[in-house]
Amino acid sequence: MPRGAVLWSWSALLAVALTLPFATVCLADDVQPQPGWKVDSRSGDVAIFYQDNAQAHARAYQAVGDVDGPPNAVYAVVTDVPAHPRFMPFTTEAAIVQRVSPLEVIAYEVINPPLISRRDAYFRIVLTPGSSPTTVWKSAWTALPDFQPERSGYVRLHIAEGSWLFEPLDGGARTRVTYTSLTNVGGTVPGWMANMSSASVMRKMYGAIRKRVKELGPAPATP
């Protein structure tokens, strides 16, 4: 059983822009958007795309960046929900609250970004581990806003879904990580604020994942 289940960082849609210097590990200019997506921004280490979703009253984002480490190691870091407060931006609480099956869990997370109130969410997370470090690994999530009653002082996320995709590069020595998320942050946060901060916070998230992968080193080849 993997060490939990993912998230994401819907915090990327909530926070005020924060920029950290990162080493260049992927040629973002070479990454092209999929049909229907537009370029938000590019840097040496992450390419970010977007598309507006009128039904959700929100903007979906897709980030693509490379990580020095095999897919199973990156997957293990991202899907370790209980560890998210140690390295994921603005995450203050995270737990697996129910194990539905070996590859499906219910998770709970809280983020506390600057300038706005705390957000929390329950998620159904489906895990798709690969068979080896040279295969594709994946996790996907969908918000379960009514799983438990809302907590006083928190804004519950009602619309939040997305996925992580981990594809092997260089024979599995490195990983191309694609993060896709559609989140309506709720509350009274204006759309322009959420959109303005997304790119820099997603880069911060990728930087945190790279650092964590380097710290933990190799992971088991099978789930």
Buried (B, 14 or more C-beta within 10 A) or exposed (E): EBBBBBBBBBBBBBBEEBEEEBEEBBEBEEBEBEEEBEEBBBBBBBBBBBBEEEEBEBBBBBBBBBBBBBBBBBBBBBBBBEBBBEBBBBBBBBBBEEEEEEBEBBBBBBBBBEEBBBBBBBBBBBBBBBEBBBBBBBBBBBBBBEBEEEEEEBBBBBBBBBBBBBBBBEEBEBBBBBBBBBBBBBEEBEBEBBBEBBBBBBBBBBBBBBEBBEEBEEBEBEB
